[in-house]
Amino acid sequence: MSDKKLALVTGASRGIGFAIAERLIADGYRVVGTATSEAGAESLQTKLREHGDEHSALVLNISDSEQTEAALKALLSEYGTPFVVVNNAGITRDNLFLRLNEDDWNAVVNTNLTGVFRVCKALAKAMLKQKAGSIVNISSIIGTTGNGGQANYAAAKAGLEGFSRSLAQEIASRNITVNCVAPGFIQTDMTDVLPETQKEAILASIPGKRFGHVDDIAGAVAFLASEDARYITGQTIHVNGGMNMG
């Protein structure tokens, strides 16, 4: 087994998650990324191993309690205890509140909030025994500002930040930090399909006058995972070009 520190990145098959995985590899970590399907995990593993055979991928569906517990038990057995855990996996089910049904509410909260609880719960004892580590949870500007049509997503991300602060207080004495990174509008395949008028309206609200890049988020995560951030815990770093300040 490699002597490099292990980093787990959930939802790593594309976009922000994959950029985080690549940045942590560049910073010297042995990375295990996750995807929700066998095909997705195989594709991700092929991409990660372009950087070295010590990197890998596994199937993880954080919306499923039993599958999450089994997958992370296997992770601990095969790869060891992660030093860095990045909870990036998440979903959206957008709709105006009056049209938002309970299934879509529950799906988003179950994945984006309870799913992170499941991952942390499955790894907590091993990390506490290790007495070192960093948990970085990917939140969103929407958790702070809210957004029409995203009541479920906003609630889950706001809850994620509260959960992170509480967990940070409980495990700080074991030299484990817990922080959030809250992206603003980041250029991904989701923003690429927005109508030009909508893109212009969003850009008008960003003092930086550009969408963020996935590497902007990866850089913030890498900092929080580094020794330079060992005295930072229970915080949310906003990466949004000045769209929200406070």
matplotlib code that plots the C-alpha trace (Angstrom):
import matplotlib.pyplot as plt

x = [0.0, 1.2, 2.6, 0.7, -2.1, -5.5, -8.2, -11.8, -13.8, -17.5, -19.2, -15.9, -16.8, -17.0, -17.1, -16.1, -15.6, -13.2, -11.3, -10.9, -9.7, -7.1, -5.9, -5.5, -3.5, -1.3, -0.8, 0.5, -2.6, -3.6, -7.2, -10.3, -13.2, -16.8, -19.6, -23.1, -22.9, -20.5, -20.0, -19.3, -16.8, -15.0, -14.7, -13.6, -10.9, -9.5, -9.2, -7.7, -5.2, -3.8, -2.1, -0.9, -2.1, -2.4, -5.6, -9.0, -12.8, -15.7, -19.5, -21.1, -24.8, -25.0, -28.8, -28.8, -27.9, -27.0, -25.0, -23.0, -22.2, -21.1, -19.0, -17.2, -16.5, -14.9, -12.9, -11.5, -10.6, -9.0, -7.5, -7.2, -8.5, -8.8, -6.9, -9.1, -12.8, -14.5, -18.3, -19.1, -21.9, -25.3, -28.4, -31.0, -34.7, -35.7, -39.3, -41.2, -42.3, -46.0, -45.2, -42.5, -43.7, -42.6, -40.7, -38.4, -38.0, -37.0, -34.7, -32.6, -32.4, -31.7, -28.8, -27.3, -27.6, -28.4, -26.0, -23.1, -24.1, -23.9, -20.4, -19.1, -20.8, -19.2, -15.7, -15.8, -14.5, -11.5, -10.6, -10.9, -8.6, -6.2, -6.3, -5.8, -7.7, -9.8, -13.4, -14.5, -18.2, -19.3, -22.1, -23.4, -24.1, -27.8, -27.5, -26.9, -28.9, -31.7, -33.0, -36.4, -37.2, -34.6, -36.2, -35.2, -31.6, -31.2, -32.5, -30.2, -27.1, -27.9, -28.4, -25.1, -23.2, -24.9, -24.1, -20.4, -20.1, -21.5, -19.3, -16.3, -16.9, -17.1, -14.0, -11.6, -9.7, -8.8, -7.0, -9.7, -11.1, -14.5, -15.2, -17.4, -16.6, -19.6, -19.3, -21.2, -21.9, -19.2, -18.8, -19.8, -22.0, -25.0, -24.2, -23.2, -26.8, -28.3, -29.8, -27.5, -30.0, -29.9, -26.1, -26.0, -28.3, -26.2, -22.9, -24.4, -24.8, -21.2, -18.6, -15.9, -17.9, -17.2, -18.3, -16.0, -13.9, -13.9, -10.2, -11.3, -13.2, -10.5, -8.0, -10.1, -10.6, -6.9, -6.1, -8.6, -7.1, -3.5, -1.3, -1.7, -5.4, -4.8, -6.2, -9.3, -12.4, -16.2, -15.9, -17.5, -15.3, -17.4, -16.0, -18.3, -16.5, -18.1, -21.7, -22.4, -20.3, -20.5]
y = [0.0, 3.5, 5.6, 8.6, 10.0, 8.8, 11.2, 10.3, 12.5, 11.7, 12.6, 12.7, 11.6, 15.1, 18.9, 20.1, 16.7, 15.6, 18.9, 18.3, 14.8, 16.0, 18.8, 16.4, 14.0, 17.0, 17.8, 14.3, 12.4, 8.9, 9.5, 7.3, 8.9, 7.7, 7.5, 6.2, 3.4, 0.6, 2.2, 5.6, 4.2, 2.3, 5.4, 7.5, 4.9, 5.0, 8.8, 8.8, 6.1, 8.3, 10.0, 6.7, 3.2, 4.0, 5.9, 4.2, 4.6, 2.9, 2.8, 4.9, 6.0, 8.2, 8.2, 4.6, 3.9, 0.2, 0.7, 3.6, 1.6, -1.4, 0.6, 2.6, -0.5, -2.0, 1.3, 1.1, -2.5, -2.2, 1.3, 2.3, 5.4, 8.6, 11.6, 13.9, 13.4, 15.6, 15.3, 16.6, 14.3, 15.9, 16.3, 18.9, 18.6, 22.2, 23.5, 26.5, 25.8, 25.5, 22.8, 21.1, 17.7, 15.8, 13.2, 15.8, 17.5, 14.3, 13.2, 16.3, 16.5, 12.7, 13.0, 16.4, 16.5, 13.0, 11.5, 13.5, 12.4, 8.8, 9.2, 11.0, 8.4, 5.5, 7.0, 8.8, 6.1, 5.3, 9.0, 9.6, 6.6, 8.1, 11.4, 13.4, 14.5, 17.0, 16.8, 19.3, 19.5, 21.2, 23.6, 26.4, 30.1, 29.0, 27.8, 31.4, 33.5, 31.1, 30.9, 30.8, 27.2, 25.7, 25.6, 21.9, 22.5, 25.7, 23.9, 21.0, 23.2, 25.5, 22.3, 21.0, 24.1, 23.8, 20.1, 20.8, 23.4, 21.0, 18.1, 20.4, 21.2, 17.5, 16.2, 19.2, 17.7, 14.7, 17.0, 16.7, 19.8, 20.1, 23.0, 23.9, 25.4, 27.2, 27.7, 30.5, 30.0, 27.8, 27.1, 23.5, 21.5, 22.8, 26.5, 25.9, 25.1, 28.2, 30.7, 33.7, 36.1, 34.1, 34.0, 37.8, 38.3, 36.1, 37.8, 41.2, 40.2, 39.0, 41.8, 39.6, 39.6, 35.9, 32.5, 30.6, 27.8, 24.3, 24.9, 27.8, 25.4, 22.7, 25.3, 26.2, 22.5, 21.8, 24.7, 23.4, 19.9, 21.2, 21.8, 25.6, 25.3, 23.1, 25.8, 26.5, 24.5, 25.0, 27.6, 28.1, 29.6, 31.3, 31.1, 33.3, 36.2, 38.6, 37.6, 37.3, 39.0, 38.7]
z = [0.0, -0.8, 2.1, 0.7, 2.8, 1.6, 0.4, -0.3, -2.7, -3.2, -6.5, -8.2, -11.7, -13.3, -12.7, -9.2, -7.8, -10.4, -10.2, -6.4, -7.0, -9.5, -7.2, -4.2, -6.4, -7.5, -3.8, -3.1, -1.9, -2.8, -4.0, -4.0, -5.9, -6.0, -8.5, -8.1, -10.7, -11.7, -15.1, -13.6, -11.1, -13.9, -16.0, -13.1, -12.1, -15.6, -15.5, -12.0, -12.9, -15.6, -12.6, -11.1, -10.3, -6.6, -7.2, -7.4, -7.5, -6.0, -6.2, -3.5, -3.3, -0.2, -0.5, 0.5, 4.1, 3.8, 0.6, 2.1, 5.2, 3.2, 0.7, 3.3, 5.5, 2.4, 1.8, 5.3, 4.9, 1.5, 1.5, 5.1, 7.0, 4.9, 6.1, 3.9, 3.3, 0.7, 0.7, -2.8, -4.0, -4.3, -6.4, -7.3, -7.8, -8.5, -8.5, -7.2, -3.6, -4.5, -7.0, -4.9, -3.9, -0.8, -2.8, -4.3, -0.9, 0.7, -2.1, -1.9, 1.9, 2.1, -0.3, 0.3, 4.1, 5.5, 2.9, 4.4, 7.9, 6.7, 5.2, 8.3, 10.6, 8.8, 8.9, 12.3, 14.6, 12.3, 11.9, 15.6, 16.3, 13.7, 15.6, 12.5, 9.4, 7.6, 6.5, 3.8, 2.9, -0.3, 0.5, -1.8, -1.9, -2.0, 1.6, 2.6, 0.2, -0.7, -4.3, -5.8, -7.0, -4.7, -1.2, -0.8, -1.9, 0.2, 3.3, 2.8, 2.3, 5.2, 7.3, 6.1, 7.4, 10.8, 10.9, 10.0, 12.8, 15.4, 14.2, 14.3, 17.9, 18.8, 17.1, 17.2, 20.2, 18.1, 15.6, 13.0, 11.2, 9.7, 7.2, 4.3, 0.9, -0.6, -4.3, -6.2, -9.9, -11.3, -15.0, -15.5, -17.9, -15.9, -16.4, -20.1, -21.0, -19.5, -21.9, -22.7, -21.1, -17.8, -17.9, -18.4, -15.5, -13.2, -14.3, -13.6, -9.9, -9.6, -8.9, -10.3, -13.6, -14.4, -13.5, -11.2, -12.4, -10.9, -10.0, -7.8, -5.6, -5.7, -4.5, -1.5, -0.6, -1.0, 1.4, 4.0, 3.7, 4.1, 7.2, 6.6, 7.7, 10.8, 13.1, 11.0, 11.8, 11.8, 9.0, 5.6, 2.9, 0.3, -3.3, -5.4, -7.0, -4.4, -5.3, -1.6, 1.1, 4.8]

ax = plt.figure().add_subplot(projection="3d")
ax.plot(x, y, z, "-o")
ax.set_aspect("equal")
plt.show()
